[in-house]
Amino acid sequence: QEGMPEFEIAKLELAYLRAFDHEFEPKFLVDQVLQRPMLYMELLMTAYRSDDDHGELPSQANDHAGQAYEALDRIQRIPGYDVGNKTVEDSKFEKWFADVNELAKSSGYTHANDIILGRILSFAPIGKDGIWPAECVRRVFETASSATLERHFVIGKRNQRGVCNVTGGRGEDELADQYASIADKLQLLYPKTSAVVRQLSEDYRSDAKHERARELKGFI
């Protein structure tokens, strides 16, 4: 509705999120989450258990937890990213990232936060130097990363490939080569980022060997 505040539209998108196809991006909701660290934390604390809570979510919270999880899962861009001109405003990215990390730490949700941040960072665009990921994301890996964040960055990037045709490992080998080349370019100035990207290469190389073995078994 014309003139409706963006936050109100975001609340409507959240309420009806499951009525839309999974490919649908709730633009106003994502905008608000990537502008309001407290809103991000509200969704995170609803969808996930805290660091010291190993029990199940209360049954009455399941619907809300699923809705919050779905909302976080629809974020497919990093904070500070301008969809129109395809650039990242580093100051916005860094402030949002620092704020949510501080909120997660003080609230006892660091593990869940690292899971979600890793996946969000996997949507990073190419950097100003033409190398993926963008420089602001590289700085996270170099200075404020964790094993959980890095693992879910890799998982998130791999999941973006979606369903693919069986090529006997050729497609996976091409991706392994691609990420190995990127890792080499990052090695000198961004060694920790290089190691994360190289993990992508190694995972795809392993997938390629697995696909070749499956193809051979199919001909036996």
C-alpha positions in Angstrom: 0.0 0.0 0.0 1.4 3.4 -1.0 2.6 5.4 1.9 2.7 2.4 4.3 5.9 2.5 6.5 8.5 0.0 5.4 8.6 -1.6 8.8 4.8 -2.3 8.6 5.3 -3.9 5.2 8.1 -6.0 6.6 5.8 -7.3 9.4 3.3 -8.3 6.7 5.9 -10.1 4.7 7.0 -12.0 7.9 3.4 -12.9 8.7 2.7 -14.4 5.2 6.2 -15.6 4.5 5.3 -19.3 4.2 2.6 -18.5 1.6 5.3 -17.5 -0.8 7.6 -19.7 -2.9 11.0 -20.3 -1.3 12.6 -18.3 -4.1 10.6 -15.2 -3.1 12.7 -12.5 -1.4 10.8 -10.5 1.2 12.6 -7.3 0.3 11.3 -5.1 3.0 11.8 -7.7 5.7 15.4 -8.3 4.6 16.0 -4.6 4.4 14.8 -4.1 7.9 16.8 -7.0 9.3 20.0 -5.8 7.7 19.4 -2.3 9.1 18.2 -3.2 12.6 20.5 -5.4 14.6 17.9 -5.8 17.3 15.4 -7.2 14.8 18.0 -9.7 13.6 18.6 -10.7 17.2 14.9 -11.1 17.9 14.6 -13.5 15.0 17.8 -15.4 16.0 16.7 -15.8 19.6 13.3 -17.1 18.4 14.7 -19.6 15.9 17.6 -21.0 17.9 18.6 -22.1 21.4 21.1 -20.1 23.4 24.7 -21.3 23.9 23.9 -22.9 27.2 20.4 -24.3 26.4 20.6 -27.9 25.1 16.9 -28.7 25.5 14.1 -28.5 22.9 12.3 -25.3 22.1 8.9 -25.1 23.9 6.1 -26.6 21.8 4.2 -23.4 21.8 7.2 -21.7 20.3 7.6 -24.1 17.4 5.5 -22.1 14.9 7.2 -18.8 15.8 10.6 -20.5 15.7 9.9 -21.9 12.2 8.8 -18.6 11.0 11.9 -16.8 12.4 14.1 -19.5 10.9 12.5 -19.1 7.5 12.9 -15.3 7.7 16.7 -15.6 8.4 17.0 -18.2 5.6 15.6 -15.7 3.1 18.5 -13.3 3.6 20.6 -13.6 0.4 22.7 -10.5 0.5 25.2 -9.0 3.0 24.4 -5.8 5.0 25.4 -2.6 3.3 25.0 -4.1 -0.2 23.2 -1.9 -2.7 21.2 -4.1 -5.1 20.8 -1.3 -7.6 24.5 -0.5 -8.2 25.9 -3.8 -6.9 28.3 -2.1 -4.4 28.9 -2.5 -0.7 29.0 0.4 1.7 31.7 -0.9 4.0 30.8 1.3 7.0 27.2 0.0 7.1 28.5 -3.6 6.8 31.0 -3.2 9.5 28.7 -1.4 12.0 25.9 -4.0 11.5 28.3 -6.9 11.8 29.9 -5.5 15.0 26.6 -4.7 16.5 25.0 -8.1 16.0 28.2 -9.8 17.3 28.1 -7.7 20.4 24.4 -8.4 20.9 24.8 -12.1 20.3 27.7 -12.3 22.8 25.8 -10.4 25.5 22.7 -12.5 25.0 24.5 -15.8 24.9 23.8 -16.7 21.2 27.3 -16.6 19.7 27.0 -20.1 18.2 23.7 -19.5 16.5 24.9 -16.1 15.3 28.0 -17.6 13.7 25.8 -20.2 11.9 23.6 -17.5 10.4 26.4 -15.0 9.7 28.4 -17.6 7.9 25.5 -18.3 5.6 24.8 -14.6 5.0 28.5 -13.9 4.2 28.4 -16.6 1.6 26.3 -14.3 -0.5 29.1 -11.7 -0.7 29.7 -10.0 -4.0 33.0 -9.8 -5.9 35.4 -7.2 -4.4 36.6 -4.0 -5.9 39.7 -5.8 -7.1 37.6 -8.3 -9.1 38.2 -11.1 -6.6 35.5 -12.9 -4.6 34.6 -12.4 -1.8 34.3 -8.6 -1.2 37.0 -7.0 0.9 34.7 -6.3 3.9 34.0 -10.1 4.1 37.7 -10.9 3.8 38.4 -8.6 6.8 35.9 -10.7 8.9 37.9 -13.8 8.2 41.2 -12.1 8.9 40.2 -10.6 12.2 36.9 -11.8 13.7 36.1 -15.2 12.4 35.4 -18.6 14.0 35.4 -22.2 12.9 31.6 -22.3 13.0 31.3 -19.2 10.9 33.8 -20.4 8.3 32.1 -23.8 8.1 28.7 -22.3 7.4 30.2 -19.9 4.9 31.4 -22.9 2.9 28.1 -24.8 3.4 26.1 -21.7 2.3 28.2 -21.2 -0.8 27.9 -24.8 -1.8 24.1 -24.7 -1.2 23.8 -21.9 -3.7 24.8 -24.2 -6.5 21.4 -25.9 -6.2 20.4 -29.0 -8.2 22.9 -29.8 -11.0 23.3 -32.3 -13.7 25.6 -35.3 -13.2 28.8 -34.8 -15.2 31.0 -37.6 -13.8 32.8 -35.1 -11.7 33.7 -32.6 -14.5 31.5 -29.8 -13.1 32.9 -30.3 -9.6 36.5 -30.3 -10.9 35.9 -27.0 -12.7 34.6 -25.5 -9.5 37.5 -26.9 -7.6 39.9 -25.2 -10.0 38.0 -22.0 -9.9 38.2 -21.7 -6.1 41.8 -22.9 -6.0 42.7 -20.0 -8.4 40.8 -17.5 -6.1 42.6 -18.9 -3.0 45.9 -18.5 -4.7 45.2 -14.8 -5.5 44.1 -14.1 -1.9 47.0 -16.0 -0.3 49.5 -13.1 0.2 47.2 -10.4 1.6 44.3 -12.4 3.0 45.8 -15.8 4.1 42.9 -16.7 6.4 40.3 -16.0 3.7 42.4 -17.9 1.2 42.3 -20.9 3.5 38.5 -20.7 3.7 38.1 -20.5 -0.1 40.6 -23.3 -0.5 38.3 -25.5 1.6 35.6 -24.9 -1.0 38.1 -26.1 -3.6 39.0 -29.2 -1.6 35.3 -30.0 -1.0 34.5 -29.9 -4.7 37.6 -31.9 -5.5 36.4 -34.6 -3.1 32.9 -34.4 -4.7 34.5 -34.9 -8.2 36.3 -38.0 -7.0 33.1 -39.3 -5.5 31.1 -38.7 -8.7 33.7 -40.4 -10.9 33.6 -43.4 -8.6 29.8 -43.5 -8.8 30.0 -43.3 -12.6 32.5 -46.2 -12.8 30.3 -48.4 -10.6 27.4 -47.6 -12.9 29.3 -49.2 -15.8 30.3 -52.4 -13.9 
